[in-house]
């Protein structure tokens, strides 16, 4: 499928570059607040969003914005070291679910929940997880029912707000959810808690159950898209290394509809909270998958090839 193979074990393309001094205060949007003045466009009666959002600043003028359409035609093949997740299987301590007025968010206060590898330039600490309905990223033009963002900051910085001022100092894992027949039990924990915060932006409540970040990751974490982008909400800072896994998790239609009943800061139902797609421009979009599925899918792993060769020799009567 791809004529070009890029081997990027440390992915120098995403090295951190510090820009001119920036007032960290402009990144106050990262905190939960019901006073944010920006909002998502309201869909027409037919469900179609006629006009994209106009948030101003870098959101309108940036050249490395997110989300984008993740299309294989625009991607080149990459090869990364495996992701290493530390303490992702542990339930989040003192977990609170917050209605931010733009999403529902679970904050993590344990700095030992970290992410390495996968072509990232160092260790990243999990800050929070939040959801978008429908998905912000599309894959070959197809939008999914839900998208989870696991937001991390480079461990060299004290906070997410500080890291957001530095290029490639924020790493976000995007997990897509396809609509299925059965409820996702792990999302039930989130939605049951959302009953307590549904109507009031800025309100939070203890999570009604145990939830670990690992529960919300796909099994296949070696197949994903990678590109440099931005936060998908104002100020749309272009500081993010994006990883969007290609394997999706299930979510029922009923669960998606429940997410849509969350109220925004104006007291209206947050029917859709995804940003419109942004142009790729001159950025590199990299796609990586299992090496056993390299190329068109006809390539075989070395062990498998040896086994098949042995079987062929036995069949031919030439194995002594």
MISERO-951841 format. One record per residue (C-alpha): residue number from 1; residue in one letter; y, z, x. Coordinates in nm, 3 decimals. Last residue first. Layout:
residues N
(NUM "A" (Y Z X))
...
END
This chain:
residues 320
(320 "X" (-3.611 0.685 1.559))
(319 "X" (-3.356 0.516 1.327))
(318 "X" (-3.409 0.139 1.308))
(317 "X" (-3.600 0.114 0.983))
(316 "X" (-3.325 -0.082 0.808))
(315 "X" (-3.286 0.184 0.541))
(314 "X" (-3.275 0.453 0.805))
(313 "X" (-3.006 0.262 0.993))
(312 "X" (-2.794 0.220 0.679))
(311 "X" (-2.824 0.588 0.598))
(310 "X" (-2.706 0.673 0.949))
(309 "X" (-2.405 0.444 0.913))
(308 "X" (-2.318 0.604 0.579))
(307 "X" (-2.327 0.948 0.737))
(306 "X" (-2.114 0.834 1.030))
(305 "X" (-1.850 0.685 0.797))
(304 "X" (-1.836 1.004 0.593))
(303 "X" (-1.776 1.205 0.908))
(302 "X" (-1.496 0.969 1.019))
(301 "X" (-1.312 0.985 0.683))
(300 "X" (-1.322 0.657 0.495))
(299 "X" (-1.056 0.388 0.447))
(298 "X" (-1.078 0.196 0.120))
(297 "X" (-0.803 0.393 -0.050))
(296 "X" (-0.540 0.122 -0.005))
(295 "X" (-0.394 0.287 0.302))
(294 "X" (-0.515 0.638 0.367))
(293 "X" (-0.721 0.823 0.107))
(292 "X" (-0.928 1.023 0.353))
(291 "X" (-0.601 1.097 0.533))
(290 "X" (-0.493 1.291 0.226))
(289 "X" (-0.142 1.188 0.122))
(288 "X" (0.208 1.144 0.261))
(287 "X" (0.509 0.962 0.122))
(286 "X" (0.844 0.939 0.297))
(285 "X" (1.176 0.834 0.146))
(284 "X" (1.430 0.758 0.419))
(283 "X" (1.791 0.758 0.303))
(282 "X" (2.015 0.451 0.296))
(281 "X" (2.114 0.476 -0.072))
(280 "X" (1.852 0.663 -0.275))
(279 "X" (2.071 0.643 -0.584))
(278 "X" (2.084 0.948 -0.815))
(277 "X" (1.880 1.011 -1.130))
(276 "X" (2.050 1.206 -1.407))
(275 "X" (2.034 1.585 -1.393))
(274 "X" (1.774 1.771 -1.594))
(273 "X" (1.842 2.052 -1.837))
(272 "X" (1.740 1.904 -2.170))
(271 "X" (1.743 2.078 -2.508))
(270 "X" (1.935 2.382 -2.385))
(269 "X" (1.994 2.524 -2.731))
(268 "X" (2.359 2.609 -2.782))
(267 "X" (2.517 2.952 -2.728))
(266 "X" (2.796 2.825 -2.505))
(265 "X" (2.636 2.972 -2.192))
(264 "X" (2.310 2.790 -2.264))
(263 "X" (2.036 2.894 -2.506))
(262 "X" (1.662 2.861 -2.436))
(261 "X" (1.497 2.677 -2.727))
(260 "X" (1.401 2.380 -2.509))
(259 "X" (1.163 2.597 -2.305))
(258 "X" (0.972 2.662 -2.628))
(257 "X" (0.936 2.288 -2.690))
(256 "X" (0.779 2.244 -2.346))
(255 "X" (0.531 2.520 -2.427))
(254 "X" (0.436 2.357 -2.756))
(253 "X" (0.381 2.026 -2.575))
(252 "X" (0.131 2.199 -2.349))
(251 "X" (0.179 2.222 -1.974))
(250 "X" (-0.067 2.096 -1.715))
(249 "X" (-0.012 2.075 -1.337))
(248 "X" (0.085 1.763 -1.142))
(247 "X" (-0.050 1.625 -0.816))
(246 "X" (0.220 1.420 -0.643))
(245 "X" (0.396 1.716 -0.486))
(244 "X" (0.773 1.693 -0.448))
(243 "X" (0.907 1.816 -0.113))
(242 "X" (1.286 1.806 -0.071))
(241 "X" (1.474 1.917 0.239))
(240 "X" (1.805 2.038 0.095))
(239 "X" (2.155 2.082 0.239))
(238 "X" (2.357 1.819 0.055))
(237 "X" (2.545 2.071 -0.161))
(236 "X" (2.540 1.969 -0.530))
(235 "X" (2.820 2.219 -0.603))
(234 "X" (2.707 2.212 -0.874))
(233 "X" (2.343 2.162 -0.982))
(232 "X" (2.072 1.936 -0.839))
(231 "X" (2.101 2.088 -0.492))
(230 "X" (2.097 1.806 -0.245))
(229 "X" (1.883 1.555 -0.064))
(228 "X" (1.674 1.473 0.240))
(227 "X" (1.336 1.319 0.155))
(226 "X" (0.967 1.402 0.125))
(225 "X" (0.712 1.284 -0.132))
(224 "X" (0.381 1.466 -0.159))
(223 "X" (0.007 1.467 -0.098))
(222 "X" (-0.115 1.748 0.128))
(221 "X" (-0.067 2.028 -0.125))
(220 "X" (-0.361 1.935 -0.345))
(219 "X" (-0.442 2.246 -0.546))
(218 "X" (-0.107 2.234 -0.724))
(217 "X" (0.126 2.534 -0.690))
(216 "X" (0.227 2.756 -0.983))
(215 "X" (-0.039 3.023 -0.942))
(214 "X" (0.045 3.046 -0.571))
(213 "X" (0.392 3.172 -0.660))
(212 "X" (0.228 3.486 -0.802))
(211 "X" (0.277 3.608 -1.158))
(210 "X" (0.186 3.941 -1.308))
(209 "X" (0.275 4.011 -1.669))
(208 "X" (0.567 4.052 -1.901))
(207 "X" (0.840 3.974 -1.646))
(206 "X" (1.114 4.234 -1.660))
(205 "X" (1.424 4.108 -1.845))
(204 "X" (1.743 3.923 -1.756))
(203 "X" (2.062 3.831 -1.943))
(202 "X" (2.325 3.597 -1.798))
(201 "X" (2.303 3.354 -2.089))
(200 "X" (2.202 3.532 -2.410))
(199 "X" (1.980 3.375 -2.678))
(198 "X" (1.648 3.337 -2.498))
(197 "X" (1.655 3.658 -2.295))
(196 "X" (1.389 3.874 -2.464))
(195 "X" (1.183 3.581 -2.596))
(194 "X" (1.187 3.442 -2.241))
(193 "X" (0.933 3.707 -2.142))
(192 "X" (0.661 3.542 -2.349))
(191 "X" (0.765 3.206 -2.201))
(190 "X" (0.728 3.317 -1.841))
(189 "X" (0.389 3.482 -1.882))
(188 "X" (0.276 3.186 -2.093))
(187 "X" (0.362 2.962 -1.796))
(186 "X" (0.072 3.114 -1.606))
(185 "X" (-0.162 3.055 -1.899))
(184 "X" (-0.080 2.682 -1.918))
(183 "X" (-0.133 2.595 -2.282))
(182 "X" (-0.400 2.339 -2.367))
(181 "X" (-0.365 1.982 -2.491))
(180 "X" (-0.174 1.840 -2.193))
(179 "X" (0.182 1.737 -2.106))
(178 "X" (0.222 1.675 -1.732))
(177 "X" (0.388 1.933 -1.506))
(176 "X" (0.562 1.844 -1.178))
(175 "X" (0.602 2.087 -0.888))
(174 "X" (0.907 2.049 -0.662))
(173 "X" (0.917 2.253 -0.342))
(172 "X" (1.273 2.311 -0.224))
(171 "X" (1.376 2.372 0.136))
(170 "X" (1.730 2.483 0.224))
(169 "X" (1.864 2.478 0.581))
(168 "X" (1.853 2.097 0.598))
(167 "X" (2.231 2.065 0.641))
(166 "X" (2.406 2.401 0.645))
(165 "X" (2.630 2.543 0.369))
(164 "X" (2.329 2.612 0.147))
(163 "X" (2.194 2.844 0.416))
(162 "X" (2.471 3.098 0.358))
(161 "X" (2.420 3.094 -0.019))
(160 "X" (2.044 3.125 0.027))
(159 "X" (2.095 3.440 0.228))
(158 "X" (2.057 3.586 0.575))
(157 "X" (2.015 3.265 0.771))
(156 "X" (1.761 3.203 1.046))
(155 "X" (1.487 3.232 0.782))
(154 "X" (1.583 2.889 0.645))
(153 "X" (1.623 2.923 0.269))
(152 "X" (1.368 2.860 -0.004))
(151 "X" (1.384 2.734 -0.365))
(150 "X" (1.064 2.679 -0.563))
(149 "X" (1.167 2.424 -0.824))
(148 "X" (0.941 2.373 -1.125))
(147 "X" (0.949 2.048 -1.321))
(146 "X" (0.853 1.994 -1.684))
(145 "X" (0.749 1.719 -1.925))
(144 "X" (0.723 1.445 -1.663))
(143 "X" (0.946 1.138 -1.624))
(142 "X" (0.794 0.804 -1.520))
(141 "X" (1.005 0.555 -1.323))
(140 "X" (0.766 0.525 -1.030))
(139 "X" (0.760 0.905 -1.016))
(138 "X" (1.061 1.072 -1.179))
(137 "X" (1.249 1.368 -1.040))
(136 "X" (1.441 1.596 -1.274))
(135 "X" (1.144 1.673 -1.497))
(134 "X" (1.197 1.735 -1.863))
(133 "X" (1.268 2.027 -1.887))
(132 "X" (1.378 2.195 -1.563))
(131 "X" (1.241 2.524 -1.434))
(130 "X" (1.336 2.797 -1.188))
(129 "X" (1.185 2.974 -0.887))
(128 "X" (1.374 3.198 -0.649))
(127 "X" (1.440 3.299 -0.293))
(126 "X" (1.127 3.204 -0.096))
(125 "X" (1.187 3.235 0.279))
(124 "X" (1.162 2.935 0.512))
(123 "X" (1.017 2.925 0.862))
(122 "X" (1.090 2.633 1.095))
(121 "X" (1.183 2.264 1.093))
(120 "X" (0.968 2.162 0.793))
(119 "X" (0.709 1.889 0.854))
(118 "X" (0.454 2.052 0.624))
(117 "X" (0.464 2.363 0.836))
(116 "X" (0.588 2.704 0.731))
(115 "X" (0.665 2.884 0.403))
(114 "X" (0.747 3.248 0.347))
(113 "X" (0.696 3.539 0.111))
(112 "X" (0.763 3.820 0.361))
(111 "X" (1.130 3.836 0.257))
(110 "X" (1.034 4.006 -0.074))
(109 "X" (1.328 3.990 -0.317))
(108 "X" (1.203 3.696 -0.525))
(107 "X" (1.406 3.582 -0.825))
(106 "X" (1.254 3.425 -1.136))
(105 "X" (1.481 3.180 -1.317))
(104 "X" (1.523 3.038 -1.665))
(103 "X" (1.756 2.740 -1.682))
(102 "X" (2.123 2.641 -1.723))
(101 "X" (2.272 2.951 -1.887))
(100 "X" (2.112 3.155 -1.609))
(99 "X" (1.859 3.319 -1.841))
(98 "X" (1.686 3.556 -1.603))
(97 "X" (1.322 3.655 -1.560))
(96 "X" (1.270 3.966 -1.348))
(95 "X" (0.980 4.033 -1.112))
(94 "X" (0.960 4.382 -0.966))
(93 "X" (0.739 4.242 -0.689))
(92 "X" (0.616 3.885 -0.724))
(91 "X" (0.237 3.886 -0.746))
(90 "X" (0.074 3.821 -0.406))
(89 "X" (-0.091 3.481 -0.356))
(88 "X" (0.220 3.338 -0.193))
(87 "X" (0.198 3.602 0.079))
(86 "X" (0.242 3.344 0.360))
(85 "X" (0.199 2.976 0.275))
(84 "X" (0.118 2.738 0.560))
(83 "X" (0.178 2.371 0.480))
(82 "X" (-0.040 2.127 0.671))
(81 "X" (0.102 1.915 0.959))
(80 "X" (0.263 1.592 0.847))
(79 "X" (0.175 1.222 0.847))
(78 "X" (0.415 0.976 0.684))
(77 "X" (0.386 0.649 0.497))
(76 "X" (0.705 0.471 0.397))
(75 "X" (0.856 0.487 0.050))
(74 "X" (1.066 0.239 -0.149))
(73 "X" (0.773 0.072 -0.324))
(72 "X" (0.603 0.408 -0.373))
(71 "X" (0.884 0.517 -0.602))
(70 "X" (1.016 0.869 -0.625))
(69 "X" (1.312 0.819 -0.857))
(68 "X" (1.587 1.048 -0.733))
(67 "X" (1.715 1.400 -0.799))
(66 "X" (1.922 1.463 -0.594))
(65 "X" (2.222 1.347 -0.391))
(64 "X" (2.255 1.211 -0.040))
(63 "X" (2.565 0.992 -0.074))
(62 "X" (2.796 1.255 -0.223))
(61 "X" (3.105 1.152 -0.423))
(60 "X" (3.024 1.265 -0.778))
(59 "X" (2.830 1.588 -0.714))
(58 "X" (3.038 1.629 -0.398))
(57 "X" (3.341 1.712 -0.608))
(56 "X" (3.324 1.649 -0.981))
(55 "X" (3.067 1.757 -1.240))
(54 "X" (3.050 1.442 -1.446))
(53 "X" (2.713 1.435 -1.624))
(52 "X" (2.560 1.106 -1.728))
(51 "X" (2.656 0.935 -2.055))
(50 "X" (2.422 0.825 -2.333))
(49 "X" (2.150 1.090 -2.310))
(48 "X" (1.882 0.967 -2.552))
(47 "X" (1.725 1.210 -2.799))
(46 "X" (1.782 0.985 -3.101))
(45 "X" (2.055 1.220 -3.227))
(44 "X" (2.235 1.173 -2.895))
(43 "X" (2.159 1.411 -2.608))
(42 "X" (2.421 1.666 -2.498))
(41 "X" (2.524 1.630 -2.135))
(40 "X" (2.440 1.927 -1.909))
(39 "X" (2.702 2.193 -1.843))
(38 "X" (2.965 2.302 -1.595))
(37 "X" (3.195 2.598 -1.655))
(36 "X" (2.974 2.869 -1.509))
(35 "X" (3.061 3.204 -1.671))
(34 "X" (2.706 3.300 -1.766))
(33 "X" (2.621 3.373 -1.406))
(32 "X" (2.302 3.409 -1.205))
(31 "X" (2.384 3.360 -0.838))
(30 "X" (2.350 3.019 -0.673))
(29 "X" (2.683 2.917 -0.827))
(28 "X" (2.849 3.142 -0.572))
(27 "X" (2.816 2.855 -0.330))
(26 "X" (3.188 2.803 -0.310))
(25 "X" (3.213 3.152 -0.162))
(24 "X" (3.049 3.035 0.159))
(23 "X" (3.378 2.882 0.262))
(22 "X" (3.284 2.597 0.489))
(21 "X" (3.317 2.571 0.865))
(20 "X" (3.250 2.216 0.992))
(19 "X" (2.889 2.105 0.948))
(18 "X" (2.585 2.262 1.119))
(17 "X" (2.298 2.020 1.174))
(16 "X" (1.943 2.133 1.109))
(15 "X" (1.666 1.891 1.203))
(14 "X" (1.528 1.688 0.915))
(13 "X" (1.469 1.359 1.096))
(12 "X" (1.295 1.567 1.362))
(11 "X" (0.991 1.574 1.133))
(10 "X" (0.778 1.823 1.327))
(9 "X" (0.448 1.638 1.285))
(8 "X" (0.621 1.308 1.201))
(7 "X" (0.378 1.020 1.236))
(6 "X" (0.525 0.722 1.050))
(5 "X" (0.292 0.457 0.916))
(4 "X" (0.444 0.127 0.801))
(3 "X" (0.272 -0.140 0.597))
(2 "X" (0.231 0.073 0.290))
(1 "X" (0.000 0.000 0.000))
END
